[in-house]
């Protein structure tokens, strides 16, 4: 109960900070939570839910694009800072992470990159809006064992199936993991060599 109350209080303050583009209040709330629960708990229990709430407010016109960008950019900076503190290591397991074309919500992918590096896994992050043909070209150079790509905004079914078919062909020698909020059961059946995930867990 105390934790829930504390989280609600901090999140409400961060929403106020977002609405006012108040970096000092945002940073104060962030630092308070990190000191109490650590970085990963902050990302999973505070920042992700905060961004979901902000996204909902934005879609209902209760928040402007600038305010939404304010909070997401601060979160991105926190993730990049945490990633930069982890030295890159060689490992037999190697991930190539990217977001397909017109997919720009990269915070989940950045967090995956952070978790992999922290666990000692070699990880190469290409970022958002990467055409599939260039992801393929990069994979041929670095020879990853795993490919991870994320769709935060679902494609129309026909386009998604075409994309998955292309991935299945291009990355047949890799273990492919695809993140999407809602997993199509038909896609799982049609492409059993591809793995699908829908959450951080």
FIMAR-433689 format. One record per residue: residue number from 1; residue in three letters; chain; z, x, y of N, C-alpha, C in turn. Coordinates in steps of 0.001 Angstrom, whole numbers. Atoms other than C-alpha are relative to their C-alpha. Example, Ala and Ser with C-alpha at 12.3 -4.5 7.8 and 13.67 -1.06 7.14 Angstrom:
% FIMAR-433689
(1 'ala' 'A' (0 890 -1190) (7800 12300 -4500) (0 900 1200))
(2 'ser' 'A' (-60 -820 -1190) (7140 13670 -1060) (730 -770 1090))
END
This chain:
% FIMAR-433689
(1 'unk' 'A' (0 838 -1205) (0 0 0) (0 873 1256))
(2 'unk' 'A' (-86 -884 -1160) (970 2790 2421) (-1313 737 225))
(3 'unk' 'A' (1281 -711 -101) (-2243 4684 1636) (-1067 -935 555))
(4 'unk' 'A' (992 968 -471) (-4366 1541 2145) (175 -288 1482))
(5 'unk' 'A' (-280 261 -1414) (-2662 826 5470) (-425 1180 858))
(6 'unk' 'A' (369 -1224 -733) (-3136 4430 6588) (-1519 117 111))
(7 'unk' 'A' (1461 -91 -3) (-6823 4393 5590) (-625 -1017 952))
(8 'unk' 'A' (527 1036 -895) (-7459 1112 7419) (218 381 1462))
(9 'unk' 'A' (-304 -421 -1367) (-5749 2451 10542) (-933 1104 458))
(10 'unk' 'A' (882 -1125 -338) (-7742 5694 10489) (-1444 -480 151))
(11 'unk' 'A' (1384 475 -56) (-11022 3886 9768) (-255 -835 1250))
(12 'unk' 'A' (157 801 -1216) (-10476 1402 12597) (-92 884 1236))
(13 'unk' 'A' (67 -936 -1121) (-9829 4285 14972) (-1347 726 39))
(14 'unk' 'A' (1298 -691 62) (-12998 6030 13759) (-1135 -930 408))
(15 'unk' 'A' (985 980 -471) (-14973 2831 14345) (22 -95 1524))
(16 'unk' 'A' (-131 14 -1467) (-13615 2729 17906) (-627 1265 585))
(17 'unk' 'A' (583 -1269 -449) (-14564 6410 18279) (-1522 -60 -41))
(18 'unk' 'A' (1456 135 135) (-18075 5585 17042) (-569 -885 1104))
(19 'unk' 'A' (471 934 -1033) (-18487 2631 19425) (9 639 1384))
(20 'unk' 'A' (-119 -667 -1304) (-17410 4863 22322) (-637 1392 11))
(21 'unk' 'A' (541 -1361 152) (-19174 8008 21045) (1048 1034 430))
(22 'unk' 'A' (-1153 -831 -382) (-15763 9641 21384) (239 1055 -1085))
(23 'unk' 'A' (-80 -1058 997) (-15993 12941 19515) (1438 490 -192))
(24 'unk' 'A' (-1375 -496 91) (-12371 13880 20291) (853 -899 -896))
(25 'unk' 'A' (-742 926 855) (-10917 10731 18695) (-497 83 -1439))
(26 'unk' 'A' (579 -108 1345) (-13303 11026 15743) (539 1243 -706))
(27 'unk' 'A' (-478 -1262 574) (-12311 14656 15160) (1496 -52 -323))
(28 'unk' 'A' (-1443 110 223) (-8601 13860 15480) (287 -804 -1266))
(29 'unk' 'A' (-178 839 1189) (-8848 11089 12849) (-416 759 -1258))
(30 'unk' 'A' (506 -771 1131) (-10908 13290 10552) (1003 1080 -416))
(31 'unk' 'A' (-935 -1099 286) (-8492 16233 10819) (1296 -521 -602))
(32 'unk' 'A' (-1237 593 522) (-5472 13988 10202) (-153 -352 -1479))
(33 'unk' 'A' (216 419 1387) (-6980 12623 6984) (-216 1207 -921))
(34 'unk' 'A' (265 -1196 813) (-8228 16005 5712) (1297 745 -303))
(35 'unk' 'A' (-1268 -704 212) (-4809 17598 6193) (877 -704 -1030))
(36 'unk' 'A' (-848 787 891) (-3187 14785 4234) (-568 -84 -1417))
(37 'unk' 'A' (592 286 1320) (-5699 14290 1371) (-1079 990 -457))
(38 'unk' 'A' (1029 -958 398) (-8243 17145 1388) (-1411 -484 329))
(39 'unk' 'A' (1374 279 -436) (-11986 17306 2081) (-695 -1043 -877))
(40 'unk' 'A' (748 898 888) (-13374 15541 -1000) (518 -1435 63))
(41 'unk' 'A' (-573 1344 -139) (-10976 12599 -764) (-411 -611 1343))
(42 'unk' 'A' (418 484 -1321) (-11901 12340 2924) (-1427 -522 -40))
(43 'unk' 'A' (1400 431 105) (-15600 12132 2130) (-103 -1294 -802))
(44 'unk' 'A' (180 1133 922) (-15247 9669 -751) (768 -1257 406))
(45 'unk' 'A' (-854 1156 -281) (-12418 7442 472) (-17 -446 1458))
(46 'unk' 'A' (15 348 -1425) (-12945 7524 4232) (-1403 6 594))
(47 'unk' 'A' (1283 -124 -690) (-16335 8780 5402) (-1091 -878 -608))
(48 'unk' 'A' (1007 869 619) (-18549 7009 2844) (246 -1475 339))
(49 'unk' 'A' (-247 1402 -382) (-16824 3614 3376) (-224 -247 1491))
(50 'unk' 'A' (211 137 -1441) (-16917 4218 7135) (-1484 -167 308))
(51 'unk' 'A' (1439 66 -259) (-20673 4824 7093) (-601 -1310 -510))
(52 'unk' 'A' (464 1298 501) (-21211 1689 4987) (330 -1098 1013))
(53 'unk' 'A' (-396 995 -1003) (-19273 -370 7535) (-847 127 1257))
(54 'unk' 'A' (817 -237 -1189) (-21191 1230 10394) (-1427 -498 -229))
(55 'unk' 'A' (1337 490 332) (-24477 473 8614) (-76 -1511 63))
(56 'unk' 'A' (-51 1459 -54) (-23459 -3173 8253) (33 -485 1446))
(57 'unk' 'A' (-72 363 -1415) (-22549 -3375 11945) (-1337 213 694))
(58 'unk' 'A' (1303 -296 -606) (-25891 -1793 12854) (-1026 -1066 -379))
(59 'unk' 'A' (987 1004 444) (-27911 -4268 10755) (274 -1373 602))
(60 'unk' 'A' (-327 1286 -632) (-26075 -7179 12428) (19 120 1525))
(61 'unk' 'A' (138 -231 -1443) (-26771 -5739 15902) (1331 73 756))
(62 'unk' 'A' (-1292 -179 -656) (-23100 -5065 16618) (231 1465 358))
(63 'unk' 'A' (-93 -1434 -222) (-23790 -1364 16959) (-1406 492 314))
(64 'unk' 'A' (1331 -505 -345) (-26671 575 18527) (-405 1153 -916))
(65 'unk' 'A' (503 -1129 782) (-28853 3204 16871) (710 1296 403))
(66 'unk' 'A' (-657 -1218 -491) (-27267 5878 19070) (1405 139 -571))
(67 'unk' 'A' (-1365 -33 524) (-23760 4934 17930) (6 291 -1497))
(68 'unk' 'A' (114 -266 1443) (-24829 4900 14265) (-341 1463 -240))
(69 'unk' 'A' (384 -1406 138) (-26454 8309 14696) (1163 922 354))
(70 'unk' 'A' (-1159 -809 -397) (-23333 9638 16416) (884 301 -1211))
(71 'unk' 'A' (-921 -197 1130) (-21135 9092 13370) (-666 719 -1156))
(72 'unk' 'A' (665 -630 1146) (-23713 10077 10747) (-254 1479 252))
(73 'unk' 'A' (241 -1414 -305) (-24505 13332 12560) (1295 809 -74))
(74 'unk' 'A' (-1284 -700 119) (-20814 14253 12796) (333 235 -1472))
(75 'unk' 'A' (-268 -137 1439) (-20457 13620 9046) (-909 1064 -605))
(76 'unk' 'A' (928 -1026 484) (-23557 15710 8341) (507 1399 357))
(77 'unk' 'A' (-511 -1303 -437) (-22068 18560 10370) (1189 443 -851))
(78 'unk' 'A' (-1159 -328 838) (-18847 18381 8336) (-450 485 -1376))
(79 'unk' 'A' (502 -383 1323) (-20799 18573 5092) (-679 1359 42))
(80 'unk' 'A' (662 -1301 -116) (-22973 21459 6255) (1028 1119 163))
(81 'unk' 'A' (-1048 -1006 -201) (-19865 23321 7403) (708 330 -1316))
(82 'unk' 'A' (-669 -210 1296) (-18177 22816 4007) (-923 726 -977))
(83 'unk' 'A' (984 -645 882) (-21364 23847 2165) (-135 1479 339))
(84 'unk' 'A' (187 -1391 -439) (-21720 27010 4242) (1167 900 -367))
(85 'unk' 'A' (-1175 -798 375) (-18223 28111 3259) (-29 428 -1466))
(86 'unk' 'A' (67 -312 1434) (-19215 28254 -424) (-1116 1016 -244))
(87 'unk' 'A' (1062 -981 270) (-21085 31419 -1460) (-941 -478 -1100))
(88 'unk' 'A' (983 368 1021) (-24302 30838 -3423) (138 927 -1200))
(89 'unk' 'A' (-106 -776 1234) (-24156 31966 -7049) (-1176 -291 -910))
(90 'unk' 'A' (1002 207 1040) (-26719 32451 -9775) (653 -697 -1188))
(91 'unk' 'A' (-541 650 1192) (-26224 30194 -12790) (-1157 -449 -890))
(92 'unk' 'A' (1050 444 929) (-28145 29108 -15880) (-426 -1435 306))
(93 'unk' 'A' (330 1345 -469) (-27970 25528 -14598) (-345 105 1474))
(94 'unk' 'A' (448 -85 -1387) (-29945 25201 -11382) (-574 -1350 422))
(95 'unk' 'A' (469 1283 -518) (-30501 22047 -9317) (-961 185 1175))
(96 'unk' 'A' (838 161 -1184) (-33332 21239 -6926) (258 -1421 498))
(97 'unk' 'A' (-362 1305 -562) (-32252 18391 -4613) (-909 -314 1186))
(98 'unk' 'A' (820 417 -1138) (-34485 16438 -2253) (8 -1515 140))
(99 'unk' 'A' (233 1422 -232) (-35151 13029 -720) (-1497 -211 182))
(100 'unk' 'A' (1443 249 -119) (-38667 11547 -1045) (-419 -358 1425))
(101 'unk' 'A' (549 362 -1307) (-40938 10718 1882) (620 -1285 538))
(102 'unk' 'A' (-568 1137 -737) (-39466 8306 4447) (1427 -345 -432))
(103 'unk' 'A' (-1412 147 367) (-36021 8671 2835) (777 1037 808))
(104 'unk' 'A' (-642 -932 -938) (-33807 10171 5542) (1522 -46 -26))
(105 'unk' 'A' (-1461 99 65) (-30247 9134 4658) (512 1015 -1028))
(106 'unk' 'A' (-228 -1133 891) (-29195 12463 3230) (1462 313 -304))
(107 'unk' 'A' (-1409 -371 131) (-25396 12377 3322) (446 50 -1463))
(108 'unk' 'A' (-347 -10 1419) (-25030 11468 -371) (-559 1225 -711))
(109 'unk' 'A' (626 -1178 615) (-27460 14226 -1378) (672 1288 449))
(110 'unk' 'A' (-727 -1170 -495) (-25682 16732 833) (1331 164 -731))
(111 'unk' 'A' (-1285 -59 697) (-22399 15836 -845) (-194 463 -1443))
(112 'unk' 'A' (314 -461 1356) (-23970 16292 -4280) (-237 1514 -1))
(113 'unk' 'A' (259 -1432 -149) (-25200 19713 -3133) (1318 768 154))
(114 'unk' 'A' (-1325 -611 -196) (-21660 20565 -1976) (767 67 -1320))
(115 'unk' 'A' (-763 56 1253) (-20067 19456 -5277) (-557 972 -1039))
(116 'unk' 'A' (626 -915 951) (-22580 21434 -7337) (335 1454 338))
(117 'unk' 'A' (-312 -1377 -406) (-22097 24618 -5319) (1472 326 -244))
(118 'unk' 'A' (-1428 -232 177) (-18330 24227 -5437) (345 228 -1464))
(119 'unk' 'A' (-276 -151 1436) (-18436 23938 -9234) (-682 1239 -594))
(120 'unk' 'A' (614 -1242 466) (-20399 27204 -9430) (-1421 -145 -493))
(121 'unk' 'A' (1380 244 434) (-23805 25653 -10094) (-961 388 1125))
(122 'unk' 'A' (1019 -369 -975) (-26850 27099 -8355) (-738 -1263 456))
(123 'unk' 'A' (601 1223 -530) (-28318 24443 -6057) (-872 329 1211))
(124 'unk' 'A' (926 -175 -1118) (-31330 24425 -3729) (-242 -1374 613))
(125 'unk' 'A' (110 1282 -693) (-31407 21644 -1130) (-1187 15 960))
(126 'unk' 'A' (1198 51 -849) (-34766 20728 441) (149 -961 1172))
(127 'unk' 'A' (-210 930 -1101) (-33482 17864 2596) (-802 -1279 -133))
(128 'unk' 'A' (663 1304 30) (-34998 14505 3531) (-1507 77 217))
(129 'unk' 'A' (1416 209 -351) (-38584 13264 3757) (-920 1073 -593))
(130 'unk' 'A' (803 -1047 660) (-40129 15657 1206) (-1068 -655 -886))
(131 'unk' 'A' (1044 535 881) (-43518 14702 -294) (166 545 -1427))
(132 'unk' 'A' (-212 -372 1402) (-43417 14782 -4101) (-788 1244 -384))
(133 'unk' 'A' (836 -1142 367) (-46236 17308 -4358) (643 1324 451))
(134 'unk' 'A' (-669 -1215 -484) (-44189 19808 -2295) (1291 267 -771))
(135 'unk' 'A' (-1165 -186 877) (-41065 19199 -4371) (-453 648 -1308))
(136 'unk' 'A' (562 -578 1218) (-43234 19993 -7413) (-335 1480 211))
(137 'unk' 'A' (372 -1383 -303) (-44559 23162 -5763) (1236 897 63))
(138 'unk' 'A' (-1238 -773 -100) (-41025 24327 -4962) (631 199 -1375))
(139 'unk' 'A' (-586 -104 1335) (-39861 23593 -8513) (-709 1057 -831))
(140 'unk' 'A' (761 -1009 737) (-42628 25822 -9868) (420 1413 404))
(141 'unk' 'A' (-426 -1311 -494) (-41297 28670 -7738) (1415 355 -439))
(142 'unk' 'A' (-1404 -329 281) (-37565 28377 -8352) (423 -318 -1432))
(143 'unk' 'A' (-251 347 1406) (-37733 26919 -11900) (1423 -555 -242))
(144 'unk' 'A' (-1316 597 215) (-34685 24624 -11766) (110 -619 -1386))
(145 'unk' 'A' (-205 717 1259) (-33144 23139 -14891) (81 -1508 254))
(146 'unk' 'A' (-186 1396 -358) (-32431 19863 -13062) (-670 -318 1344))
(147 'unk' 'A' (522 538 -1259) (-34153 17805 -10357) (857 -1204 362))
(148 'unk' 'A' (-750 1165 -474) (-32060 15382 -8281) (-666 -522 1260))
(149 'unk' 'A' (550 606 -1214) (-33717 12997 -5847) (688 -1338 244))
(150 'unk' 'A' (-771 1182 -369) (-32257 10056 -3964) (-836 -984 804))
(151 'unk' 'A' (612 1104 -746) (-33637 6707 -2812) (1119 -868 564))
(152 'unk' 'A' (-988 880 -623) (-31244 5110 -337) (-651 -1329 384))
(153 'unk' 'A' (758 1209 -325) (-33942 2637 710) (-973 -239 -1152))
(154 'unk' 'A' (863 238 1160) (-35619 1069 -2361) (-1457 -196 404))
(155 'unk' 'A' (1433 240 -182) (-39402 1142 -2602) (-377 -1323 -658))
(156 'unk' 'A' (523 1152 760) (-41413 -1940 -3584) (-209 408 -1455))
(157 'unk' 'A' (-41 -333 1428) (-41410 -2134 -7394) (-1234 781 -465))
(158 'unk' 'A' (1227 -676 446) (-45059 -1104 -7883) (-18 1454 475))
(159 'unk' 'A' (-27 -1367 -536) (-44655 1947 -5621) (1061 843 -698))
(160 'unk' 'A' (-1067 -730 687) (-41380 2898 -7283) (-428 416 -1399))
(161 'unk' 'A' (438 -314 1359) (-42893 2719 -10771) (-1055 1105 11))
(162 'unk' 'A' (1014 -1053 -122) (-45835 4854 -9624) (680 1345 281))
(163 'unk' 'A' (-717 -1224 -340) (-43423 7404 -8140) (717 562 -1227))
(164 'unk' 'A' (-710 -437 1210) (-41345 7511 -11330) (-962 552 -1038))
(165 'unk' 'A' (1015 -493 939) (-44493 7933 -13419) (-439 1412 393))
(166 'unk' 'A' (396 -1328 -488) (-45491 10894 -11232) (1097 1030 -260))
(167 'unk' 'A' (-1117 -904 279) (-42022 12434 -11525) (68 339 -1487))
(168 'unk' 'A' (-43 -183 1454) (-42114 11950 -15282) (-1048 1012 -457))
(169 'unk' 'A' (1082 -930 330) (-45378 13887 -15387) (257 1383 594))
(170 'unk' 'A' (-179 -1280 -700) (-44600 16592 -12806) (1188 802 -534))
(171 'unk' 'A' (-1244 -679 357) (-41089 17379 -14047) (369 -192 -1469))
(172 'unk' 'A' (-264 262 1422) (-41468 16897 -17800) (803 1110 -680))
(173 'unk' 'A' (-763 -1104 581) (-39872 20287 -18449) (1392 144 629))
(174 'unk' 'A' (-1291 -32 -685) (-36796 19486 -16322) (829 -1236 -359))
(175 'unk' 'A' (-845 1198 81) (-33830 17146 -16535) (4 -640 1377))
(176 'unk' 'A' (169 672 -1289) (-34462 14593 -13799) (1072 -1071 170))
(177 'unk' 'A' (-1022 991 -344) (-31679 12594 -12143) (-435 -690 1290))
(178 'unk' 'A' (447 769 -1154) (-32592 9809 -9732) (1122 -911 464))
(179 'unk' 'A' (-1017 882 -580) (-30115 8132 -7413) (-681 -1157 719))
(180 'unk' 'A' (440 1182 -735) (-30802 4585 -6266) (1124 -1038 -64))
(181 'unk' 'A' (-1113 957 -36) (-28366 1834 -5214) (-42 -1030 -1126))
(182 'unk' 'A' (143 964 1090) (-29754 -655 -7741) (-1006 546 -1006))
(183 'unk' 'A' (845 -599 1028) (-31155 641 -11006) (-807 -1085 -713))
(184 'unk' 'A' (904 933 666) (-34173 -1163 -12449) (63 235 -1516))
(185 'unk' 'A' (-134 -150 1456) (-33572 -1787 -16171) (-1337 312 -660))
(186 'unk' 'A' (1328 -275 547) (-37321 -1726 -16803) (-337 1484 132))
(187 'unk' 'A' (258 -1432 -224) (-37510 1785 -15318) (723 849 -1044))
(188 'unk' 'A' (-767 -732 1018) (-34793 2975 -17715) (-709 -63 -1349))
(189 'unk' 'A' (693 190 1280) (-36711 1540 -20673) (-1313 767 -44))
(190 'unk' 'A' (1335 -618 -39) (-40097 2859 -19576) (58 1524 66))
(191 'unk' 'A' (-94 -1459 -161) (-38907 6364 -18666) (1352 486 -530))
(192 'unk' 'A' (-1287 -402 581) (-36102 7291 -21091) (363 1457 281))
(193 'unk' 'A' (-297 -1414 -286) (-36426 10973 -20141) (628 166 1396))
(194 'unk' 'A' (-597 -57 -1323) (-35275 10163 -16579) (1414 -584 -33))
(195 'unk' 'A' (-1368 521 -99) (-31587 9651 -15792) (181 -670 1354))
(196 'unk' 'A' (-204 752 -1233) (-30494 7102 -13179) (1489 -126 307))
(197 'unk' 'A' (-1377 191 -439) (-27251 6991 -11169) (-3 -870 1256))
(198 'unk' 'A' (-45 917 -1149) (-26108 4459 -8578) (1204 232 911))
(199 'unk' 'A' (-1186 -240 -826) (-22887 5929 -7179) (394 1471 -54))
(200 'unk' 'A' (-521 -1375 -7) (-21032 9134 -6367) (644 320 -1342))
(201 'unk' 'A' (-641 -219 1307) (-18990 8733 -9570) (-1017 368 -1064))
END
